[in-house]
Amino acid sequence: MSNPDALLLMGCPEVPVQMSLVLYLSGALRDKGLKVFIAGNPAALNLARVADRKRCYLGRLIELERTIADIVEGRRSFGICFAFAHNDAGITYAATVRALLPEARFFVIIFGRNAEELAGTVDFDAEKIAERAVHNPLGLKKKIDEVLTWAV
């Protein structure tokens, strides 16, 4: 991978599995030598700060709008992106960032009660990792582990 920067794009923090998977994936990517940036709305970022107060797993935290502006204005690019989505808004943000990062390896992690249905709405170039997961992250973790063996 020519660009060692990774973006984890958090969706709305309403569904519990997202935060544990963000922490897990951030740590795994950092272990592989990537510089990790985590973007989200203020509530999602505050949950991340509280969950990992000593920053053992998290990378740099940035508000979502600033991340998008930095990409648009050419101040930041990413070689790989994992976008978390559990609703239509999450898919829309993922599609927007995908359009802004055409050269990046791009993954959409789709979760929640309607994950399979929501996965069917992804109509842009991205690898989909989908699992009906709300409280238990282990099924998605297993799928993410499989992807990490060949994606990074």
Buried (B, 14 or more C-beta within 10 A) or exposed (E): BEBBBBBBBBBBBEBBBBBBBBBBBBBBBBEBEBBBBBBBBEEBBEBBEEEBEEEEBBBEBBBBEEBBEBBEEEEBBBBBBBBBBBBEEBBEBBBBBBEBBEEBBBBBBBBBEBBEEBBEEBEEEBEBBBBBBBEEBEBBBEBBEEBBEEBB
